[in-house]
């Protein structure tokens, strides 16, 4: 019974601390992607979907910004592909509208 009196307030405090987390600030790259205006026509949207798909491929493979022999421990930002993918979701890019490598 005593353990219940001890653990219940501790669990409540941990739960309250977890619910009041500070929102994550956007990185500079996320701000740059968000600054690009959303397409107004369907043709513009298709072009932007394909461009974002290519950017996503280069970021995932690590091809952007690397020259010569790739290092064993690349120091690239892991949030960049996620920011590109979130933009693709916001633009409602379907799999058929992406590049062929990504439409599986």
Secondary structure, DSSP 8 states (H G I E B T S, - for coil): -HHHHHHHHHHHHHHHHHHT-------HHHHHHHHS---SSHHHHHHHHHHHHHHHHHHHHT-TT--SS--SS----THHHHHHHHHHHHTT--GGGS-GGG--
